[in-house]
Amino acid sequence: PTYSVMKYSICYQNHYRESVAELTEQHVIHYEVDKDLLPLILSNCQYSLERGHETISQYDLPRIQRQILTRFLQGKPLITRTGIPTLVNTQERDYDSIFKAVKGKVHQDTLSSLTRNALSRELESYSEVCEALKIVELLLGFLSMTGGDPMMPLVAYLQDVLKMALGRCTLRHCVCLWQLLSSLKSEKMLQRLKREDKIELKGFLSRGIVDQWLLEMHEFLLLNLGRPRATDDYTPTWGVKETVAAYMDGKKVEVPLYVEDKFPENLTLSQIVETWKYSVTARQDKHQRAHSIFMF
């Protein structure tokens, strides 16, 4: 149906176009299926019945198409998208171009150390940082097209959205604010290993063969957590073992039984980088000691 509409519009309607801003109800194609379409279709249907067989329905498709074109499409304009901001998936946004566009329309300054520190304290949780970052990304998209007064408070522009956290900032801080919130988001995603985590992990590494598990963990880090905006798909509180095991299951690779039984349950994705680094270092130290003993 979409192809038919486009083909008709392109062939017969090129001389008649309307932008969205100038649309009226008369320009829009509208119909009700039960009231408009079904009677049209049924009036162009022939039935035949043979003894011992089901009823056969034959539709006059060319006639149906002509009637749809003349009844619903004839006299309607081809609607153009002139003046409409195009929505783009945030993962596909070119922030370098957006920043240049914003800076060209709204003078940008850096945030003071006092403001940066205050924001870092107020946005305590990972979810709060993500919410604030989404608001700033939305704001940047609009500013790149419309511009604005650099001294206008953000809360005035956003109609008091996140007023507590962003109340110290103005439009001239948008790019710097994005830098800060993106950094905070990454910081919330990464946590150091605690002493007890290291003890538990060292015990796991010392009692089994874990080379393939570390290779799978490294591949997961590179291909999944290493791509742009990975934190939109993975939550830092998810367990390392469950997440990497699910990744391996998706590849139809069997998770070693020793890993399922002995890998520390309390390690989360926010610690996966430190977990991998500690594991590789501990394994290298173990091999170095074994080599020294052999040489001696």
Residue pairs with C-beta under 8 A, 6 or more apart in sequence:
4 65
4 68
4 69
5 29
5 73
8 69
8 73
9 73
9 76
9 78
10 78
13 76
13 77
13 78
14 78
16 77
16 78
17 77
17 78
17 79
17 80
18 27
18 77
18 78
18 79
18 80
19 79
19 80
19 81
19 82
19 83
20 79
20 80
20 81
20 82
20 83
20 84
21 82
21 83
23 79
27 76
27 77
27 79
28 76
29 72
29 73
29 76
31 37
31 72
36 71
36 72
40 64
40 67
40 68
40 71
41 59
41 64
44 59
44 60
44 63
44 64
44 67
45 57
45 58
45 59
45 60
46 57
46 58
46 60
47 55
47 56
47 57
47 58
48 55
48 56
48 58
49 55
49 56
50 56
85 141
85 142
85 145
88 141
90 134
90 137
90 229
90 232
91 228
91 229
91 232
93 137
93 141
95 140
95 178
98 140
98 141
98 144
99 140
99 175
101 144
101 145
102 108
102 140
102 143
102 144
102 174
102 175
103 175
105 143
105 144
105 146
105 147
105 148
106 143
106 147
106 148
106 149
106 150
106 171
106 172
106 174
107 150
107 172
108 150
108 172
108 173
108 174
108 175
108 176
109 172
109 173
109 176
110 173
110 176
111 119
111 169
111 173
111 176
111 177
111 180
115 168
115 169
115 173
116 180
118 168
119 165
119 166
119 168
119 177
119 180
119 181
119 184
120 180
120 184
122 164
122 165
123 129
123 132
123 165
123 181
123 184
125 188
126 185
126 188
126 189
126 235
126 236
126 237
128 165
129 181
129 184
129 185
129 188
130 185
130 231
131 162
132 162
132 165
132 166
132 181
133 178
133 181
133 182
133 185
135 158
135 161
135 162
135 166
136 174
136 177
136 178
136 181
137 178
139 154
139 157
139 158
139 174
140 174
140 175
140 178
143 171
143 174
148 157
148 171
149 171
150 170
150 171
150 172
151 170
151 171
151 172
152 170
152 171
153 167
153 169
153 170
154 166
154 167
154 169
154 170
154 171
154 173
154 174
154 177
155 161
155 162
155 163
155 166
155 167
157 171
158 166
166 177
169 177
185 231
186 231
188 236
188 270
189 231
189 236
189 269
189 270
190 270
190 271
190 273
190 274
191 236
191 268
191 270
191 271
191 274
192 271
192 274
193 201
193 267
193 271
193 274
193 275
193 278
197 264
197 266
197 267
197 271
197 275
198 278
200 264
200 266
201 264
201 267
201 275
201 278
201 279
201 282
202 282
204 210
204 262
204 263
204 264
205 279
205 282
205 283
205 286
206 286
207 262
208 256
208 258
208 259
208 262
209 256
209 258
210 256
210 258
210 259
210 279
210 283
211 283
212 256
213 244
213 255
213 256
213 259
213 263
214 276
214 279
214 280
214 283
216 244
216 247
216 248
216 253
217 240
217 244
217 272
217 275
217 276
217 279
218 276
220 243
220 244
220 247
221 272
221 273
221 276
224 230
224 233
224 234
224 247
225 234
225 269
225 272
234 243
234 269
235 269
236 268
236 269
236 270
237 268
237 269
237 270
238 268
238 269
239 265
239 266
239 267
239 268
239 269
240 263
240 267
240 268
240 269
240 271
240 272
240 275
241 259
241 260
241 263
241 264
241 265
241 267
243 269
245 255
245 259
245 260
248 254
248 255
249 255
267 275
